[in-house]
Amino acid sequence: MGYKRKARILFVSRRGAGALIAQSFANTLGAARISARAGACARPACLDLAREVVRELGFEAAAEEPLRMPDEGAIAWADLVVAMDRAAESVFAARLGGPPVKIFPLEEPAQAGEDRYRALCSRIRARVEGMVGGMAMLENQSEI
């Protein structure tokens, strides 16, 4: 039977590259269950490199730019906010109300480099796969 609609998840990171990677994985791996967006706390950086690494892994990279946080419309849209580093966590730590915030402590590399972003992609993919698997398990339990 499934859920009535897809879960709306807003991934947020300091410069948006980590969030863009997570958005790309979530919208691909969790296509049946998740609608994801990306946000950045500061001026976006390394997005082209992040997209290149995501495509290299065989996934469709999100084309749109990450939203600049805090974006009240995007926050209101979300069922869950995933803060992916300390900068994102600090933006949402003092907020009252709104969607729940989950912390994924996955700092973006301080310097650009394909190897650094491949390692980040691997960590993010594992987290997103865990989210998707957990949602599938909950959905299956609700059908019993």
Long-range contacts (C-beta under 8 A, 24 or more apart in sequence): 1-142, 1-143, 2-32, 2-33, 2-139, 3-33, 3-139, 6-32, 6-33, 6-34, 6-35, 7-33, 7-34, 7-35, 7-79, 7-80, 7-135, 8-34, 8-35, 8-36, 8-37, 8-77, 8-78, 8-79, 8-80, 9-34, 9-35, 9-36, 9-37, 9-78, 9-79, 9-80, 9-81, 9-82, 9-131, 10-36, 10-37, 10-38, 10-39, 10-74, 10-75, 10-77, 10-78, 10-80, 10-81, 10-82, 10-99, 11-36, 11-37, 11-38, 11-39, 11-82, 11-84, 12-38, 12-39, 12-40, 12-41, 12-69, 12-81, 12-82, 12-83, 12-84, 12-88, 12-91, 12-92, 13-38, 13-39, 13-40, 13-41, 13-66, 13-83, 13-84, 13-85, 13-87, 13-88, 13-106, 13-108, 14-40, 14-41, 14-42, 14-85, 14-86, 14-87, 14-88, 14-107, 14-108, 15-40, 15-41, 15-42, 15-43, 15-44, 15-45, 15-46, 15-108, 16-40, 16-44, 16-45, 16-47, 16-65, 16-66, 17-44, 17-45, 17-46, 17-47, 17-49, 17-50, 17-108, 17-117, 17-120, 18-50, 18-84, 18-85, 18-106, 18-107, 18-108, 18-120, 18-124, 19-66, 19-84, 19-88, 20-47, 20-50, 20-51, 20-54, 20-61, 20-62, 20-66, 21-50, 21-53, 21-54, 21-117, 21-120, 21-121, 21-124, 22-82, 22-84, 22-104, 22-124, 22-127, 22-128, 23-62, 24-51, 24-54, 24-59, 24-60, 24-61, 24-62, 25-54, 25-59, 25-124, 25-125, 25-128, 25-129, 26-128, 26-131, 26-132, 27-60, 27-62, 28-59, 28-60, 29-125, 29-128, 29-129, 29-132, 30-128, 30-131, 30-132, 30-135, 33-132, 33-135, 33-136, 33-139, 34-131, 34-132, 34-135, 37-67, 37-74, 37-77, 37-78, 38-62, 38-64, 38-66, 38-67, 39-66, 39-67, 39-68, 39-69, 39-71, 39-74, 39-88, 40-66, 40-67, 40-68, 40-69, 41-69, 41-87, 41-88, 41-91, 42-87, 46-108, 46-109, 46-112, 46-117, 49-112, 49-114, 49-117, 50-117, 50-121, 52-114, 53-114, 53-117, 53-118, 53-121, 54-121, 56-118, 57-121, 57-125, 70-95, 75-99, 84-108, 84-124
